Amino acid sequence: MMDFYELTMANGYFEDHDKDVQVAFDVFYRQNPDEGGFAIFAGLEQVIEYVENMTFTDEDVEYFRQQHMFSEKFLAYLKDFRFKGDIYALPEGTVMYPNEPILTVVAPLIDAQLVETAILAQINHQSLIATKARRICKAAGRAVSDFGARRAHNMDAATYGARAAYIGGVVGTATCSAGKMFGIPISGTMAHSWVMFYGDEYEAFKKYAVTYPDATILLVDTYDVIHSGIPNAIRIAHEVLEPMGKRLMGIRIDSGDLAYLSKRVRKMLDEAGLPDCKIVVSNSLDEFTVSSLLTQQGACIDAFGIGERLITAKSEPVFGAVYKLAAVGENDHFAPRIKVSENVEKITNPGLKDLYRVYDENGHAVADLIAKCGEQIDGTQPLRYIDPQKPWKNRSFEHCTFKNLRKCYVRQGKRTEELPKLDAIRDYVKNQLDHEIWEEEQRFENPHRHYLDMTPDYYELKMDLLTKTRRAHG
């Protein structure tokens, strides 16, 4: 799983005897999806699994040989290849912001180059879906389930998208493979085909209720919600389930005017003595339609099933994380490297670095801070910092605490940390957003910008390297 140019560069490094030079590559992104205030880091577990198990089979090597571009010595090298580098990253589920190093690979040059595509594919996809799911769950304020498999871009996207959506806050998925692989609760009832097959709606409902008396949720919009679906559901509740000592758990509406129908349905169910029967809705929903239904239209909805607009992040389906060289080993140190561009936002942050989150006395995150690797930051004294977007402002952190956000998860190709369970990652996301991240950063429109600042020493390093690079390259 790599772009072909990873191989052409790797072969070139091999032929030039540079394959063992130590380098550092940073993963970062430039813009939050949907113009939001933050994103959620996801996909780390799959990155670690990939680098631990990365090999080239005989069939892989033969395929590359057929391209007539690589030396036999290089192909022999690939047959014995194992990733030998280190990976530093945010804990999975961390709330993150543009332009900060969310993952860094420190490795021999070929190793670092060959893993680029796979790392970006995992982080871009899962971070995008986790972030979208969080937005939808916030808008809903109640249970949201992932119904997206059939609209996903392929089977892997459905499975790993369900994983990411669970990290973002959904309560479960309809995708069985995700339930099996990751322990996500799975759920599902019936499709319209069930009702259509039996012809008579009441008989279809009855057969389902008899088969699943403890989990009866009926799809009521195959024909007519108000005049057929709900009356038949009420009959099932009274004539089939109640004699068994069971209750009708819920009904689902998958089409039509969801606000209007949900209000009519709620009234009908309550009048029939079924106030505990839940109303579940689905049908091309996202955070904006969900918010409109609940806050503007007064819909009576207890839970949502979200499909295509979650699993594809339809409103902004590209995350955009990149993988850029930050430093090259020279003798006994790492020399910083910087990419220069006429677009200021594409100028990279050079060198090995640490990333801190800054908390005020109430435990709220007020900024993130890039520091030189190993720079001492203890918070005992007021700390001056520089906003790279407004460097003329001289401000300081006082009465704050500082947390180094990143850990070493892989050293010399082997994991160093036991990875948390998926439920723990999901809880970690919720705890940050409930207790650390300002509500103003979580709003959908014009969210407050979270500051990414630099220590004076790091800012000086960057400006000095930028000046030297511009002089050297015109």
Helices and strands as residue ranges (DSSP letters): H 4-15, E 22-28, G 33-35, E 39-40, H 44-53, H 58-65, H 72-79, E 86-89, E 95-96, E 103-108, H 109-114, H 116-140, E 143-146, G 149-151, H 155-168, E 172-173, H 176-182, H 192-198, H 201-211, E 217-219, I 225-229, H 230-236, I 237-241, G 242-244, E 250-253, H 258-271, E 278-281, H 287-291, I 292-296, E 303-306, H 308-311, E 322-330, E 333-336, G 344-346, E 353-359, E 365-372, E 383-385, E 395-397, E 401-404, E 407-411, E 414-415, H 422-435, H 439-442, E 451-454, H 456-472
